[in-house]
Amino acid sequence: MTKWTLVALILFCISLSARAEVSLYSQRYISCVDNSGGIAIEMHNCIVDKTSG
């Protein structure tokens, strides 16, 4: 494989993973987790909120 083919393949894989991430989580959920400050109970509350409504 040439160097440019490898670079193109890597960029393609990165773009697929970025699209998957965007479609899996709502903006509300992402914002909730970002604002949780890494506190487990707060992150859990975001999950509960997401799954209950």
N, C-alpha and C positions, 0 to 999 in steps of 0.2 A: 504494500500500500504506500502510496506517496504521502508525503507530509501534509499536503493540502487536503487530500481525501480524509485523512485522519482528523484534521482540524474540522472539516465540514461535518463529519460523523459526530464528533463531540458536541459541536454547537447544536446539531439537530436533536441530540439526546437531551441537552439542557433545555431547549425550547419546549420539548414535550413534557418534561417534568414541571416546568413553570406553568404551562397550561393546565396540567392536572391539578396542581395546587390551587390555582384560582377557582377551578370549578368545584372543588371538594368542600370548600368552606365559604360561608357567607361573610360579607364585610362586617356584619354585626358581631359574629363569633370571633373573627380575627381581632377586631377592636377590643372586645371583652378580654381575650387572652393577653393582648398587648398591655392592657391597663391593669392586669392582675399583679404585675410586679414579680412574677415567678412564685407567688404564694399558692401552694397546692390547693387549699380550700377554695380560694378565689377562682382558680382554673377549673376546679370541679364544678363550681356554681355556673360557669360558662357552659360546660358540657350539659349540665342538667337543664339549663335554659334552652340550649339548642335542641335537645331531644324531647323536651316537653311542649315545645310550641313553635 
